[in-house]
């Protein structure tokens, strides 16, 4: 079985990132790449429930925003489900 991980917006980029500044989207995608590299260990990043694959939150830009994600271990996938940007 392959250990290659990926990430994607859920349900899609338009729904999750619509209207955000390009700089914010670039930071989200940079963080998503880092989470993808961590693979199943990404479940320990940020805040939120560590067990059960629940929603996790990761600070962006020193606390000016949040990236909400789910680690789908069985799919080898990090799902970016919400971006909260505090402009």
C-alpha positions, 0 to 999 in steps of 0.5 A: 500500500502506498504511503503517498499523501495528498491534500485537497479543499473539501468540498472544493476550492471555490467553496472554501477559499472564495474571496480570500486574498491571494496571499492568504490562499498561498499561505493556506496551500503552503501549510497544506503542503506541510500537513501533507508531508506529515501524513498521519502525523498531521493529526497531531498538528494544531488544536482540536480532538486528537482521536477520531479524526476530528476537525483540527485548527492551525493558526495562520499569520501569527494568529490572524487566521485559522486553517480548519482541516481533517486528516483522513488517514484511510484515504491518505488525505488532508482535507482543508474544510474552512479558512477563517481570515481575520482581516 
